[in-house]
Amino acid sequence: MMIDDIAANLKEFFNTNRTKDVSFRIKQLKNLKDSIKHYEPEIVQALRDDLRKSDFEIYTTEIGFVLKELDYTIKYLKKWAKTERVSTPVYLKPSNAYVVKEPYGVALIIVPFNYPFQLAFVPLIGAVAAGNCAVVKPSKRTPRCTEVICRIIAQTFSDNYVKCILPTEMSSSELLSGDFDYMFFTGSTQTGKLVAEAAAKKLIPYTLELGGKSPVIVDKNANLEQAARKIAWGKFLNSGQTCIAPDFVLVHEDVKQELVNNLISSIKSFYGVFAQESKDYGRIIDTDAFRRLEELIAQEAQNIIYGGETDECGLYIEPTLLSVDTYDCPSMQEEIFGPVLPIMTYINIDSVIDTLRNKPKPLALYVFSKDKEFYWKVIKSLSFGGGAVNDTIQHTTNVEMPFGGIGYSGVGRYHGKYTFDAFTHLKSILVRNPEIDMNIMYPPYSFDTVKKVRKFFG
């Protein structure tokens, strides 16, 4: 079936107005939760097969993350979807003003490989909650996960309501040409630009969840042992294939060696001396990604201070630390998206801020410091999607906070109510009394009328 036929089929269902019934939406979300629980063993195995994720990572970053989003959305959806009555200015009285929450129509959701289950279903939860129909296209790089995702969708939703498209069914260009009302994309900045271009041709709204080089700034008074553990965890989670992973470290020169020693201790504590043998350490997604990272490590061979071992047969890259002294080195040119962590030193935080201001705005930024003045200075001086103080990654787990990028790291935000908002058009409605009119509004306008109006508006 062609994409235009699929979109038309979904639009026909959308136009029945069934999805505008909040009770219908809640029932669909509850059905989705039941399906996820039913397919949990298959989800776990698929994530092991495609990414060799550990059971802990599978539940905390994939299944549990989605179930938490579902429960939160089901709990508050009636409140979010309710038409809001807002105040009316005196010059419009007597009247009532409302903000109506309206779905866009048919949404396209394009899913990346790195968190295939989470990044398929969290946007879909928002699309369904807001009353949209949806097309979901998982990644071709995670064939087992794609198979399970499509099976769950097919079992939960009717084919003319939510449709899962296998990557082999059509090209990206054909998919983007479809008659959609909203696009939600997670992936690279390069592909994000193509999505934005396709949306611009149709003048439809979109969300882009991208990435970038997310820095970690370590103050000289930071708790270095704790900082190292949290940096190592955030960096090597999912073998570094996380859009908000620490991409490079800027540490005060007085404490660099101590931080490096603690990072090495943390890596060994987490994964053992031979991380390849650890059940908790993941793998690179495919040969192309592996070879890109292997080439980067080779280019930085003289800067390796820990790790650097690779095994193409197992798509394994050892947790690797680099000591670099310039932004011109290969590892500082683009987002690494793998288990390689460059470490640079600084002396003055003002020079760090000046330098980072001239870089593309990252999806995340992390600061480790005991000094409130220090970390708030960094936070308020730099623009980035979101972040944490004395932690990494965890800010994304709070459903009360929006998650999203800025500039090259993304457009729009989601999680919790913000996911509902992303897929919702706010329609303003003014209801006037049919028996009362304001004659002053109609021409011809006398000098006295204009004088009264000017006085009213100050």
ABEGO torsion letter per residue (X at the ends): XBAAAAAAAAAAAAAAGAAABAAAAAAAAAAAAAAAAAAAAAAAAAAAAAAGBBAAAAAAABAAAAAAAAAAAAAAAAAAABBBBBBBBAAAOBBBBBBBBBBAEBBBBBBBAABAAAAAAAAAAAAAAAGBBBBBBBBAABAAAAAAAAAAAAAABBAAABBBBBAAABBAAAAAABBBABBBBBEBAAAAAAAAAAAAAAGBBBBBBBBEBBBBBBBAABBAAAAAAAAAAAAABGGGBBAABBABBBBBAAAAAAAAAAAAAAAAAAAEABAAABAABBBBABAAAAAAAAAAAAAAAAABABEGBBBAAAGBBBBBBBBBABAABAAAABBAGBABBBBBBBABAAAAAAAAAABBBBABBBBBBABAAAAAAAAAABBBABEBBGBBGAAAABAABBBEBBEAAEBEBBEEAAAAAAABBBBBBBBBBAABBBAAABOBBBAAAAAAAAAAAX
